Amino acid sequence: MKEGDRRYKRSIKQRPSYVESRKTQGHWEGDTIISRKDKQALLTLVERKTGLVLIGRLNQRTAAETRDMIIKLLTPFKKKVKSITI
């Protein structure tokens, strides 16, 4: 999937109610934090039920870099990942 390709994206409003309820572990939410001068960026991943936060520094602000960081951060938890909302 190339950057900006929306064919595979769904609205957050389409998130299933069982994910929204936060009753089960394994549902993650991701976001990026960009510095004021656009020089640095962080990726944050939060497990919705437990509130566990994972943070990774993005050297480049690209889809590929973000994908690679998501994989790196979630690999130790791979058996507990059921969904990701970015």
PDB file with SEQRES, HELIX, SHEET and CRYST1 records, atoms N, CA, C and O in Angstrom:
SEQRES   1 A   86  MET LYS GLU GLY ASP ARG ARG TYR LYS ARG SER ILE LYS          
SEQRES   2 A   86  GLN ARG PRO SER TYR VAL GLU SER ARG LYS THR GLN GLY          
SEQRES   3 A   86  HIS TRP GLU GLY ASP THR ILE ILE SER ARG LYS ASP LYS          
SEQRES   4 A   86  GLN ALA LEU LEU THR LEU VAL GLU ARG LYS THR GLY LEU          
SEQRES   5 A   86  VAL LEU ILE GLY ARG LEU ASN GLN ARG THR ALA ALA GLU          
SEQRES   6 A   86  THR ARG ASP MET ILE ILE LYS LEU LEU THR PRO PHE LYS          
SEQRES   7 A   86  LYS LYS VAL LYS SER ILE THR ILE                              
HELIX    1 AA1 ILE A   12  GLN A   14  5                                   3    
HELIX    2 AA2 SER A   17  GLU A   20  1                                   4    
HELIX    3 AA3 ALA A   63  LEU A   74  1                                  12    
HELIX    4 AA4 THR A   75  LYS A   80  5                                   6    
SHEET    1 AA1 4 VAL A  53  LEU A  58  0                                        
SHEET    2 AA1 4 ALA A  41  GLU A  47 -1                                        
SHEET    3 AA1 4 HIS A  27  ILE A  34 -1                                        
SHEET    4 AA1 4 SER A  83  THR A  85  1                                        
CRYST1    1.000    1.000    1.000  90.00  90.00  90.00 P 1           1          
ATOM      1  N   MET A   1       0.850  -1.182   0.000  1.00  0.00           N  
ATOM      2  CA  MET A   1       0.000   0.000   0.000  1.00  0.00           C  
ATOM      3  C   MET A   1       0.886   1.233   0.000  1.00  0.00           C  
ATOM      4  O   MET A   1       1.772   1.358   0.846  1.00  0.00           O  
ATOM      5  N   LYS A   2       0.665   2.127  -0.918  1.00  0.00           N  
ATOM      6  CA  LYS A   2       1.465   3.342  -0.969  1.00  0.00           C  
ATOM      7  C   LYS A   2       0.870   4.402  -0.044  1.00  0.00           C  
ATOM      8  O   LYS A   2      -0.302   4.345   0.329  1.00  0.00           O  
ATOM      9  N   GLU A   3       1.717   5.371   0.313  1.00  0.00           N  
ATOM     10  CA  GLU A   3       1.262   6.450   1.180  1.00  0.00           C  
ATOM     11  C   GLU A   3       0.073   7.174   0.577  1.00  0.00           C  
ATOM     12  O   GLU A   3       0.061   7.456  -0.621  1.00  0.00           O  
ATOM     13  N   GLY A   4      -0.922   7.476   1.388  1.00  0.00           N  
ATOM     14  CA  GLY A   4      -2.079   8.205   0.922  1.00  0.00           C  
ATOM     15  C   GLY A   4      -3.154   7.341   0.285  1.00  0.00           C  
ATOM     16  O   GLY A   4      -4.207   7.848  -0.104  1.00  0.00           O  
ATOM     17  N   ASP A   5      -2.903   6.050   0.175  1.00  0.00           N  
ATOM     18  CA  ASP A   5      -3.872   5.133  -0.433  1.00  0.00           C  
ATOM     19  C   ASP A   5      -4.945   4.814   0.598  1.00  0.00           C  
ATOM     20  O   ASP A   5      -4.655   4.173   1.608  1.00  0.00           O  
ATOM     21  N   ARG A   6      -6.155   5.241   0.366  1.00  0.00           N  
ATOM     22  CA  ARG A   6      -7.236   5.099   1.355  1.00  0.00           C  
ATOM     23  C   ARG A   6      -8.127   3.881   1.115  1.00  0.00           C  
ATOM     24  O   ARG A   6      -9.108   3.692   1.835  1.00  0.00           O  
ATOM     25  N   ARG A   7      -7.815   3.068   0.137  1.00  0.00           N  
ATOM     26  CA  ARG A   7      -8.657   1.907  -0.155  1.00  0.00           C  
ATOM     27  C   ARG A   7      -8.764   0.956   1.037  1.00  0.00           C  
ATOM     28  O   ARG A   7      -9.788   0.297   1.211  1.00  0.00           O  
ATOM     29  N   TYR A   8      -7.719   0.881   1.852  1.00  0.00           N  
ATOM     30  CA  TYR A   8      -7.690  -0.092   2.938  1.00  0.00           C  
ATOM     31  C   TYR A   8      -8.002   0.527   4.295  1.00  0.00           C  
ATOM     32  O   TYR A   8      -7.935  -0.156   5.317  1.00  0.00           O  
ATOM     33  N   LYS A   9      -8.337   1.795   4.316  1.00  0.00           N  
ATOM     34  CA  LYS A   9      -8.597   2.477   5.577  1.00  0.00           C  
ATOM     35  C   LYS A   9     -10.091   2.506   5.864  1.00  0.00           C  
ATOM     36  O   LYS A   9     -10.918   2.620   4.959  1.00  0.00           O  
ATOM     37  N   ARG A  10     -10.412   2.400   7.148  1.00  0.00           N  
ATOM     38  CA  ARG A  10     -11.794   2.512   7.598  1.00  0.00           C  
ATOM     39  C   ARG A  10     -11.885   3.631   8.622  1.00  0.00           C  
ATOM     40  O   ARG A  10     -10.903   3.942   9.295  1.00  0.00           O  
ATOM     41  N   SER A  11     -13.031   4.221   8.738  1.00  0.00           N  
ATOM     42  CA  SER A  11     -13.267   5.262   9.724  1.00  0.00           C  
ATOM     43  C   SER A  11     -13.213   4.669  11.124  1.00  0.00           C  
ATOM     44  O   SER A  11     -13.583   3.513  11.332  1.00  0.00           O  
ATOM     45  N   ILE A  12     -12.752   5.463  12.079  1.00  0.00           N  
ATOM     46  CA  ILE A  12     -12.729   5.017  13.476  1.00  0.00           C  
ATOM     47  C   ILE A  12     -14.156   4.725  13.962  1.00  0.00           C  
ATOM     48  O   ILE A  12     -14.346   3.963  14.911  1.00  0.00           O  
ATOM     49  N   LYS A  13     -15.148   5.326  13.316  1.00  0.00           N  
ATOM     50  CA  LYS A  13     -16.542   5.071  13.676  1.00  0.00           C  
ATOM     51  C   LYS A  13     -16.959   3.636  13.355  1.00  0.00           C  
ATOM     52  O   LYS A  13     -17.961   3.145  13.876  1.00  0.00           O  
ATOM     53  N   GLN A  14     -16.193   2.971  12.502  1.00  0.00           N  
ATOM     54  CA  GLN A  14     -16.486   1.584  12.144  1.00  0.00           C  
ATOM     55  C   GLN A  14     -15.826   0.586  13.099  1.00  0.00           C  
ATOM     56  O   GLN A  14     -15.945  -0.624  12.904  1.00  0.00           O  
ATOM     57  N   ARG A  15     -15.131   1.082  14.132  1.00  0.00           N  
ATOM     58  CA  ARG A  15     -14.498   0.196  15.097  1.00  0.00           C  
ATOM     59  C   ARG A  15     -15.585  -0.598  15.808  1.00  0.00           C  
ATOM     60  O   ARG A  15     -16.569  -0.016  16.265  1.00  0.00           O  
ATOM     61  N   PRO A  16     -15.428  -1.918  15.911  1.00  0.00           N  
ATOM     62  CA  PRO A  16     -16.454  -2.745  16.555  1.00  0.00           C  
ATOM     63  C   PRO A  16     -16.694  -2.333  18.011  1.00  0.00           C  
ATOM     64  O   PRO A  16     -15.777  -1.870  18.690  1.00  0.00           O  
ATOM     65  N   SER A  17     -17.910  -2.502  18.474  1.00  0.00           N  
ATOM     66  CA  SER A  17     -18.275  -2.089  19.835  1.00  0.00           C  
ATOM     67  C   SER A  17     -17.474  -2.836  20.898  1.00  0.00           C  
ATOM     68  O   SER A  17     -17.188  -2.273  21.954  1.00  0.00           O  
ATOM     69  N   TYR A  18     -17.103  -4.107  20.639  1.00  0.00           N  
ATOM     70  CA  TYR A  18     -16.332  -4.847  21.639  1.00  0.00           C  
ATOM     71  C   TYR A  18     -14.922  -4.267  21.809  1.00  0.00           C  
ATOM     72  O   TYR A  18     -14.319  -4.424  22.871  1.00  0.00           O  
ATOM     73  N   VAL A  19     -14.399  -3.608  20.793  1.00  0.00           N  
ATOM     74  CA  VAL A  19     -13.108  -2.925  20.916  1.00  0.00           C  
ATOM     75  C   VAL A  19     -13.314  -1.634  21.691  1.00  0.00           C  
ATOM     76  O   VAL A  19     -12.529  -1.300  22.579  1.00  0.00           O  
ATOM     77  N   GLU A  20     -14.359  -0.920  21.355  1.00  0.00           N  
ATOM     78  CA  GLU A  20     -14.667   0.345  22.009  1.00  0.00           C  
ATOM     79  C   GLU A  20     -14.920   0.173  23.504  1.00  0.00           C  
ATOM     80  O   GLU A  20     -14.614   1.074  24.286  1.00  0.00           O  
ATOM     81  N   SER A  21     -15.472  -0.966  23.913  1.00  0.00           N  
ATOM     82  CA  SER A  21     -15.834  -1.197  25.314  1.00  0.00           C  
ATOM     83  C   SER A  21     -14.636  -1.389  26.229  1.00  0.00           C  
ATOM     84  O   SER A  21     -14.767  -1.256  27.446  1.00  0.00           O  
ATOM     85  N   ARG A  22     -13.480  -1.697  25.676  1.00  0.00           N  
ATOM     86  CA  ARG A  22     -12.245  -1.894  26.448  1.00  0.00           C  
ATOM     87  C   ARG A  22     -12.359  -3.031  27.461  1.00  0.00           C  
ATOM     88  O   ARG A  22     -11.736  -2.974  28.520  1.00  0.00           O  
ATOM     89  N   LYS A  23     -13.138  -4.051  27.154  1.00  0.00           N  
ATOM     90  CA  LYS A  23     -13.295  -5.185  28.068  1.00  0.00           C  
ATOM     91  C   LYS A  23     -12.252  -6.274  27.843  1.00  0.00           C  
ATOM     92  O   LYS A  23     -12.007  -7.086  28.736  1.00  0.00           O  
ATOM     93  N   THR A  24     -11.643  -6.304  26.676  1.00  0.00           N  
ATOM     94  CA  THR A  24     -10.639  -7.332  26.390  1.00  0.00           C  
ATOM     95  C   THR A  24      -9.314  -6.684  26.004  1.00  0.00           C  
ATOM     96  O   THR A  24      -9.287  -5.602  25.417  1.00  0.00           O  
ATOM     97  N   GLN A  25      -8.225  -7.354  26.340  1.00  0.00           N  
ATOM     98  CA  GLN A  25      -6.891  -6.882  25.991  1.00  0.00           C  
ATOM     99  C   GLN A  25      -6.569  -7.220  24.543  1.00  0.00           C  
ATOM    100  O   GLN A  25      -7.163  -8.120  23.950  1.00  0.00           O  
ATOM    101  N   GLY A  26      -5.627  -6.487  23.993  1.00  0.00           N  
ATOM    102  CA  GLY A  26      -5.126  -6.791  22.663  1.00  0.00           C  
ATOM    103  C   GLY A  26      -5.530  -5.806  21.592  1.00  0.00           C  
ATOM    104  O   GLY A  26      -5.162  -5.965  20.428  1.00  0.00           O  
ATOM    105  N   HIS A  27      -6.280  -4.794  21.971  1.00  0.00           N  
ATOM    106  CA  HIS A  27      -6.713  -3.784  21.010  1.00  0.00           C  
ATOM    107  C   HIS A  27      -5.881  -2.518  21.243  1.00  0.00           C  
ATOM    108  O   HIS A  27      -5.934  -1.917  22.316  1.00  0.00           O  
ATOM    109  N   TRP A  28      -5.121  -2.129  20.235  1.00  0.00           N  
ATOM    110  CA  TRP A  28      -4.148  -1.045  20.338  1.00  0.00           C  
ATOM    111  C   TRP A  28      -4.606   0.172  19.549  1.00  0.00           C  
ATOM    112  O   TRP A  28      -5.317   0.059  18.550  1.00  0.00           O  
ATOM    113  N   GLU A  29      -4.179   1.346  20.024  1.00  0.00           N  
ATOM    114  CA  GLU A  29      -4.459   2.599  19.337  1.00  0.00           C  
ATOM    115  C   GLU A  29      -3.137   3.327  19.156  1.00  0.00           C  
ATOM    116  O   GLU A  29      -2.361   3.451  20.104  1.00  0.00           O  
ATOM    117  N   GLY A  30      -2.874   3.808  17.948  1.00  0.00           N  
ATOM    118  CA  GLY A  30      -1.608   4.474  17.669  1.00  0.00           C  
ATOM    119  C   GLY A  30      -1.789   5.908  17.234  1.00  0.00           C  
ATOM    120  O   GLY A  30      -2.829   6.298  16.704  1.00  0.00           O  
ATOM    121  N   ASP A  31      -0.742   6.687  17.475  1.00  0.00           N  
ATOM    122  CA  ASP A  31      -0.749   8.090  17.063  1.00  0.00           C  
ATOM    123  C   ASP A  31       0.699   8.545  16.919  1.00  0.00           C  
ATOM    124  O   ASP A  31       1.621   7.864  17.368  1.00  0.00           O  
ATOM    125  N   THR A  32       0.886   9.692  16.294  1.00  0.00           N  
ATOM    126  CA  THR A  32       2.218  10.273  16.191  1.00  0.00           C  
ATOM    127  C   THR A  32       2.234  11.630  16.888  1.00  0.00           C  
ATOM    128  O   THR A  32       1.231  12.340  16.948  1.00  0.00           O  
ATOM    129  N   ILE A  33       3.402  11.956  17.405  1.00  0.00           N  
ATOM    130  CA  ILE A  33       3.631  13.255  18.027  1.00  0.00           C  
ATOM    131  C   ILE A  33       4.754  13.902  17.225  1.00  0.00           C  
ATOM    132  O   ILE A  33       5.844  13.341  17.114  1.00  0.00           O  
ATOM    133  N   ILE A  34       4.492  15.067  16.672  1.00  0.00           N  
ATOM    134  CA  ILE A  34       5.459  15.758  15.828  1.00  0.00           C  
ATOM    135  C   ILE A  34       5.978  16.987  16.576  1.00  0.00           C  
ATOM    136  O   ILE A  34       5.197  17.718  17.187  1.00  0.00           O  
ATOM    137  N   SER A  35       7.296  17.218  16.531  1.00  0.00           N  
ATOM    138  CA  SER A  35       7.869  18.378  17.211  1.00  0.00           C  
ATOM    139  C   SER A  35       7.420  19.671  16.545  1.00  0.00           C  
ATOM    140  O   SER A  35       6.955  19.671  15.405  1.00  0.00           O  
ATOM    141  N   ARG A  36       7.564  20.749  17.260  1.00  0.00           N  
ATOM    142  CA  ARG A  36       7.140  22.059  16.760  1.00  0.00           C  
ATOM    143  C   ARG A  36       7.742  22.402  15.416  1.00  0.00           C  
ATOM    144  O   ARG A  36       7.054  22.914  14.533  1.00  0.00           O  
ATOM    145  N   LYS A  37       8.999  22.127  15.260  1.00  0.00           N  
ATOM    146  CA  LYS A  37       9.686  22.522  14.025  1.00  0.00           C  
ATOM    147  C   LYS A  37       9.729  21.386  13.014  1.00  0.00           C  
ATOM    148  O   LYS A  37      10.528  21.412  12.077  1.00  0.00           O  
ATOM    149  N   ASP A  38       8.866  20.383  13.204  1.00  0.00           N  
ATOM    150  CA  ASP A  38       8.771  19.264  12.260  1.00  0.00           C  
ATOM    151  C   ASP A  38      10.071  18.486  12.096  1.00  0.00           C  
ATOM    152  O   ASP A  38      10.273  17.828  11.075  1.00  0.00           O  
ATOM    153  N   LYS A  39      10.939  18.552  13.076  1.00  0.00           N  
ATOM    154  CA  LYS A  39      12.233  17.889  12.947  1.00  0.00           C  
ATOM    155  C   LYS A  39      12.235  16.487  13.519  1.00  0.00           C  
ATOM    156  O   LYS A  39      13.006  15.644  13.061  1.00  0.00           O  
ATOM    157  N   GLN A  40      11.407  16.215  14.492  1.00  0.00           N  
ATOM    158  CA  GLN A  40      11.384  14.901  15.118  1.00  0.00           C  
ATOM    159  C   GLN A  40       9.946  14.431  15.293  1.00  0.00           C  
ATOM    160  O   GLN A  40       9.008  15.225  15.358  1.00  0.00           O  
ATOM    161  N   ALA A  41       9.810  13.103  15.367  1.00  0.00           N  
ATOM    162  CA  ALA A  41       8.474  12.534  15.552  1.00  0.00           C  
ATOM    163  C   ALA A  41       8.565  11.296  16.425  1.00  0.00           C  
ATOM    164  O   ALA A  41       9.561  10.572  16.396  1.00  0.00           O  
ATOM    165  N   LEU A  42       7.519  11.061  17.200  1.00  0.00           N  
ATOM    166  CA  LEU A  42       7.387   9.864  18.024  1.00  0.00           C  
ATOM    167  C   LEU A  42       6.131   9.125  17.603  1.00  0.00           C  
ATOM    168  O   LEU A  42       5.138   9.731  17.200  1.00  0.00           O  
ATOM    169  N   LEU A  43       6.190   7.826  17.701  1.00  0.00           N  
ATOM    170  CA  LEU A  43       5.017   6.985  17.503  1.00  0.00           C  
ATOM    171  C   LEU A  43       4.608   6.469  18.868  1.00  0.00           C  
ATOM    172  O   LEU A  43       5.442   5.948  19.609  1.00  0.00           O  
ATOM    173  N   THR A  44       3.335   6.606  19.212  1.00  0.00           N  
ATOM    174  CA  THR A  44       2.831   6.050  20.469  1.00  0.00           C  
ATOM    175  C   THR A  44       1.804   4.971  20.162  1.00  0.00           C  
ATOM    176  O   THR A  44       0.978   5.115  19.261  1.00  0.00           O  
ATOM    177  N   LEU A  45       1.870   3.898  20.921  1.00  0.00           N  
ATOM    178  CA  LEU A  45       0.887   2.819  20.840  1.00  0.00           C  
ATOM    179  C   LEU A  45       0.359   2.582  22.246  1.00  0.00           C  
ATOM    180  O   LEU A  45       1.139   2.415  23.183  1.00  0.00           O  
ATOM    181  N   VAL A  46      -0.953   2.565  22.399  1.00  0.00           N  
ATOM    182  CA  VAL A  46      -1.583   2.376  23.706  1.00  0.00           C  
ATOM    183  C   VAL A  46      -2.502   1.167  23.634  1.00  0.00           C  
ATOM    184  O   VAL A  46      -3.357   1.082  22.752  1.00  0.00           O  
ATOM    185  N   GLU A  47      -2.326   0.234  24.562  1.00  0.00           N  
ATOM    186  CA  GLU A  47      -3.241  -0.902  24.665  1.00  0.00           C  
ATOM    187  C   GLU A  47      -4.466  -0.373  25.401  1.00  0.00           C  
ATOM    188  O   GLU A  47      -4.351   0.128  26.519  1.00  0.00           O  
ATOM    189  N   ARG A  48      -5.625  -0.481  24.784  1.00  0.00           N  
ATOM    190  CA  ARG A  48      -6.824   0.211  25.261  1.00  0.00           C  
ATOM    191  C   ARG A  48      -7.323  -0.242  26.622  1.00  0.00           C  
ATOM    192  O   ARG A  48      -7.813   0.594  27.382  1.00  0.00           O  
ATOM    193  N   LYS A  49      -7.229  -1.490  26.966  1.00  0.00           N  
ATOM    194  CA  LYS A  49      -7.737  -1.951  28.260  1.00  0.00           C  
ATOM    195  C   LYS A  49      -6.774  -1.632  29.402  1.00  0.00           C  
ATOM    196  O   LYS A  49      -7.186  -1.089  30.427  1.00  0.00           O  
ATOM    197  N   THR A  50      -5.493  -1.968  29.231  1.00  0.00           N  
ATOM    198  CA  THR A  50      -4.527  -1.823  30.316  1.00  0.00           C  
ATOM    199  C   THR A  50      -3.904  -0.436  30.389  1.00  0.00           C  
ATOM    200  O   THR A  50      -3.420  -0.026  31.444  1.00  0.00           O  
ATOM    201  N   GLY A  51      -3.914   0.290  29.267  1.00  0.00           N  
ATOM    202  CA  GLY A  51      -3.281   1.593  29.239  1.00  0.00           C  
ATOM    203  C   GLY A  51      -1.772   1.531  29.029  1.00  0.00           C  
ATOM    204  O   GLY A  51      -1.093   2.554  29.126  1.00  0.00           O  
ATOM    205  N   LEU A  52      -1.240   0.347  28.743  1.00  0.00           N  
ATOM    206  CA  LEU A  52       0.188   0.204  28.473  1.00  0.00           C  
ATOM    207  C   LEU A  52       0.563   1.068  27.281  1.00  0.00           C  
ATOM    208  O   LEU A  52      -0.085   1.005  26.236  1.00  0.00           O  
ATOM    209  N   VAL A  53       1.613   1.881  27.433  1.00  0.00           N  
ATOM    210  CA  VAL A  53       2.054   2.788  26.387  1.00  0.00           C  
ATOM    211  C   VAL A  53       3.425   2.363  25.884  1.00  0.00           C  
ATOM    212  O   VAL A  53       4.342   2.132  26.672  1.00  0.00           O  
ATOM    213  N   LEU A  54       3.558   2.262  24.566  1.00  0.00           N  
ATOM    214  CA  LEU A  54       4.832   1.994  23.917  1.00  0.00           C  
ATOM    215  C   LEU A  54       5.169   3.214  23.071  1.00  0.00           C  
ATOM    216  O   LEU A  54       4.302   3.751  22.382  1.00  0.00           O  
ATOM    217  N   ILE A  55       6.432   3.657  23.120  1.00  0.00           N  
ATOM    218  CA  ILE A  55       6.843   4.848  22.386  1.00  0.00           C  
ATOM    219  C   ILE A  55       8.098   4.541  21.593  1.00  0.00           C  
ATOM    220  O   ILE A  55       9.042   3.941  22.108  1.00  0.00           O  
ATOM    221  N   GLY A  56       8.100   4.961  20.327  1.00  0.00           N  
ATOM    222  CA  GLY A  56       9.269   4.786  19.478  1.00  0.00           C  
ATOM    223  C   GLY A  56       9.561   6.060  18.717  1.00  0.00           C  
ATOM    224  O   GLY A  56       8.647   6.770  18.299  1.00  0.00           O  
ATOM    225  N   ARG A  57      10.838   6.347  18.539  1.00  0.00           N  
ATOM    226  CA  ARG A  57      11.254   7.540  17.794  1.00  0.00           C  
ATOM    227  C   ARG A  57      11.316   7.219  16.303  1.00  0.00           C  
ATOM    228  O   ARG A  57      11.918   6.227  15.892  1.00  0.00           O  
ATOM    229  N   LEU A  58      10.687   8.069  15.509  1.00  0.00           N  
ATOM    230  CA  LEU A  58      10.705   7.907  14.056  1.00  0.00           C  
ATOM    231  C   LEU A  58      11.806   8.789  13.478  1.00  0.00           C  
ATOM    232  O   LEU A  58      11.787  10.007  13.658  1.00  0.00           O  
ATOM    233  N   ASN A  59      12.756   8.183  12.791  1.00  0.00           N  
ATOM    234  CA  ASN A  59      13.831   8.952  12.170  1.00  0.00           C  
ATOM    235  C   ASN A  59      13.350   9.665  10.916  1.00  0.00           C  
ATOM    236  O   ASN A  59      13.856  10.730  10.563  1.00  0.00           O  
ATOM    237  N   GLN A  60      12.376   9.075  10.251  1.00  0.00           N  
ATOM    238  CA  GLN A  60      11.772   9.684   9.067  1.00  0.00           C  
ATOM    239  C   GLN A  60      10.261   9.621   9.240  1.00  0.00           C  
ATOM    240  O   GLN A  60       9.743   8.685   9.848  1.00  0.00           O  
ATOM    241  N   ARG A  61       9.568  10.592   8.718  1.00  0.00           N  
ATOM    242  CA  ARG A  61       8.114  10.593   8.814  1.00  0.00           C  
ATOM    243  C   ARG A  61       7.525   9.980   7.557  1.00  0.00           C  
ATOM    244  O   ARG A  61       6.937  10.676   6.730  1.00  0.00           O  
ATOM    245  N   THR A  62       7.688   8.678   7.420  1.00  0.00           N  
ATOM    246  CA  THR A  62       7.159   7.973   6.251  1.00  0.00           C  
ATOM    247  C   THR A  62       6.289   6.819   6.717  1.00  0.00           C  
ATOM    248  O   THR A  62       6.374   6.379   7.864  1.00  0.00           O  
ATOM    249  N   ALA A  63       5.453   6.339   5.810  1.00  0.00           N  
ATOM    250  CA  ALA A  63       4.610   5.187   6.125  1.00  0.00           C  
ATOM    251  C   ALA A  63       5.468   3.959   6.414  1.00  0.00           C  
ATOM    252  O   ALA A  63       5.161   3.187   7.322  1.00  0.00           O  
ATOM    253  N   ALA A  64       6.537   3.777   5.649  1.00  0.00           N  
ATOM    254  CA  ALA A  64       7.402   2.611   5.842  1.00  0.00           C  
ATOM    255  C   ALA A  64       8.083   2.656   7.201  1.00  0.00           C  
ATOM    256  O   ALA A  64       8.152   1.637   7.889  1.00  0.00           O  
ATOM    257  N   GLU A  65       8.585   3.811   7.599  1.00  0.00           N  
ATOM    258  CA  GLU A  65       9.239   3.957   8.910  1.00  0.00           C  
ATOM    259  C   GLU A  65       8.232   3.705  10.031  1.00  0.00           C  
ATOM    260  O   GLU A  65       8.546   3.043  11.020  1.00  0.00           O  
ATOM    261  N   THR A  66       7.025   4.236   9.869  1.00  0.00           N  
ATOM    262  CA  THR A  66       5.985   4.041  10.872  1.00  0.00           C  
ATOM    263  C   THR A  66       5.606   2.568  10.974  1.00  0.00           C  
ATOM    264  O   THR A  66       5.488   2.032  12.076  1.00  0.00           O  
ATOM    265  N   ARG A  67       5.413   1.913   9.833  1.00  0.00           N  
ATOM    266  CA  ARG A  67       5.099   0.480   9.824  1.00  0.00           C  
ATOM    267  C   ARG A  67       6.186  -0.329  10.527  1.00  0.00           C  
ATOM    268  O   ARG A  67       5.890  -1.203  11.342  1.00  0.00           O  
ATOM    269  N   ASP A  68       7.440  -0.035  10.205  1.00  0.00           N  
ATOM    270  CA  ASP A  68       8.555  -0.767  10.809  1.00  0.00           C  
ATOM    271  C   ASP A  68       8.613  -0.563  12.320  1.00  0.00           C  
ATOM    272  O   ASP A  68       8.924  -1.497  13.059  1.00  0.00           O  
ATOM    273  N   MET A  69       8.314   0.651  12.782  1.00  0.00           N  
ATOM    274  CA  MET A  69       8.331   0.922  14.220  1.00  0.00           C  
ATOM    275  C   MET A  69       7.165   0.218  14.915  1.00  0.00           C  
ATOM    276  O   MET A  69       7.329  -0.287  16.026  1.00  0.00           O  
ATOM    277  N   ILE A  70       6.003   0.177  14.287  1.00  0.00           N  
ATOM    278  CA  ILE A  70       4.871  -0.557  14.864  1.00  0.00           C  
ATOM    279  C   ILE A  70       5.246  -2.023  15.049  1.00  0.00           C  
ATOM    280  O   ILE A  70       4.990  -2.608  16.101  1.00  0.00           O  
ATOM    281  N   ILE A  71       5.845  -2.605  14.032  1.00  0.00           N  
ATOM    282  CA  ILE A  71       6.259  -4.008  14.109  1.00  0.00           C  
ATOM    283  C   ILE A  71       7.285  -4.192  15.218  1.00  0.00           C  
ATOM    284  O   ILE A  71       7.185  -5.134  16.005  1.00  0.00           O  
ATOM    285  N   LYS A  72       8.267  -3.306  15.289  1.00  0.00           N  
ATOM    286  CA  LYS A  72       9.314  -3.406  16.319  1.00  0.00           C  
ATOM    287  C   LYS A  72       8.717  -3.325  17.730  1.00  0.00           C  
ATOM    288  O   LYS A  72       9.053  -4.125  18.604  1.00  0.00           O  
ATOM    289  N   LEU A  73       7.833  -2.351  17.936  1.00  0.00           N  
ATOM    290  CA  LEU A  73       7.257  -2.161  19.273  1.00  0.00           C  
ATOM    291  C   LEU A  73       6.315  -3.289  19.681  1.00  0.00           C  
ATOM    292  O   LEU A  73       6.274  -3.670  20.851  1.00  0.00           O  
ATOM    293  N   LEU A  74       5.554  -3.829  18.721  1.00  0.00           N  
ATOM    294  CA  LEU A  74       4.549  -4.836  19.072  1.00  0.00           C  
ATOM    295  C   LEU A  74       5.055  -6.282  19.008  1.00  0.00           C  
ATOM    296  O   LEU A  74       4.368  -7.192  19.472  1.00  0.00           O  
ATOM    297  N   THR A  75       6.229  -6.502  18.449  1.00  0.00           N  
ATOM    298  CA  THR A  75       6.742  -7.869  18.335  1.00  0.00           C  
ATOM    299  C   THR A  75       6.757  -8.612  19.680  1.00  0.00           C  
ATOM    300  O   THR A  75       6.352  -9.774  19.722  1.00  0.00           O  
ATOM    301  N   PRO A  76       7.205  -7.989  20.777  1.00  0.00           N  
ATOM    302  CA  PRO A  76       7.169  -8.713  22.058  1.00  0.00           C  
ATOM    303  C   PRO A  76       5.751  -9.067  22.529  1.00  0.00           C  
ATOM    304  O   PRO A  76       5.586  -9.927  23.394  1.00  0.00           O  
ATOM    305  N   PHE A  77       4.740  -8.417  21.973  1.00  0.00           N  
ATOM    306  CA  PHE A  77       3.351  -8.618  22.372  1.00  0.00           C  
ATOM    307  C   PHE A  77       2.532  -9.291  21.268  1.00  0.00           C  
ATOM    308  O   PHE A  77       1.302  -9.282  21.320  1.00  0.00           O  
ATOM    309  N   LYS A  78       3.201  -9.874  20.270  1.00  0.00           N  
ATOM    310  CA  LYS A  78       2.497 -10.323  19.060  1.00  0.00           C  
ATOM    311  C   LYS A  78       1.369 -11.310  19.324  1.00  0.00           C  
ATOM    312  O   LYS A  78       0.410 -11.354  18.553  1.00  0.00           O  
ATOM    313  N   LYS A  79       1.451 -12.095  20.378  1.00  0.00           N  
ATOM    314  CA  LYS A  79       0.372 -13.036  20.684  1.00  0.00           C  
ATOM    315  C   LYS A  79      -0.828 -12.339  21.321  1.00  0.00           C  
ATOM    316  O   LYS A  79      -1.901 -12.929  21.450  1.00  0.00           O  
ATOM    317  N   LYS A  80      -0.641 -11.085  21.715  1.00  0.00           N  
ATOM    318  CA  LYS A  80      -1.713 -10.341  22.382  1.00  0.00           C  
ATOM    319  C   LYS A  80      -2.269  -9.204  21.530  1.00  0.00           C  
ATOM    320  O   LYS A  80      -3.045  -8.387  22.026  1.00  0.00           O  
ATOM    321  N   VAL A  81      -1.884  -9.138  20.252  1.00  0.00           N  
ATOM    322  CA  VAL A  81      -2.382  -8.069  19.376  1.00  0.00           C  
ATOM    323  C   VAL A  81      -3.581  -8.605  18.590  1.00  0.00           C  
ATOM    324  O   VAL A  81      -3.460  -9.545  17.804  1.00  0.00           O  
ATOM    325  N   LYS A  82      -4.733  -7.986  18.823  1.00  0.00           N  
ATOM    326  CA  LYS A  82      -5.952  -8.381  18.111  1.00  0.00           C  
ATOM    327  C   LYS A  82      -6.343  -7.340  17.073  1.00  0.00           C  
ATOM    328  O   LYS A  82      -6.856  -7.690  16.010  1.00  0.00           O  
ATOM    329  N   SER A  83      -6.106  -6.063  17.367  1.00  0.00           N  
ATOM    330  CA  SER A  83      -6.432  -5.011  16.403  1.00  0.00           C  
ATOM    331  C   SER A  83      -5.571  -3.787  16.697  1.00  0.00           C  
ATOM    332  O   SER A  83      -5.077  -3.598  17.808  1.00  0.00           O  
ATOM    333  N   ILE A  84      -5.410  -2.964  15.663  1.00  0.00           N  
ATOM    334  CA  ILE A  84      -4.682  -1.703  15.795  1.00  0.00           C  
ATOM    335  C   ILE A  84      -5.492  -0.627  15.084  1.00  0.00           C  
ATOM    336  O   ILE A  84      -5.895  -0.798  13.933  1.00  0.00           O  
ATOM    337  N   THR A  85      -5.726   0.478  15.775  1.00  0.00           N  
ATOM    338  CA  THR A  85      -6.376   1.644  15.188  1.00  0.00           C  
ATOM    339  C   THR A  85      -5.346   2.757  15.148  1.00  0.00           C  
ATOM    340  O   THR A  85      -4.856   3.207  16.184  1.00  0.00           O  
ATOM    341  N   ILE A  86      -5.026   3.194  13.947  1.00  0.00           N  
ATOM    342  CA  ILE A  86      -4.014   4.250  13.790  1.00  0.00           C  
ATOM    343  C   ILE A  86      -4.686   5.514  13.305  1.00  0.00           C  
ATOM    344  O   ILE A  86      -4.020   6.530  13.106  1.00  0.00           O  
TER     345      ILE A  86                                                      
END                                                                             
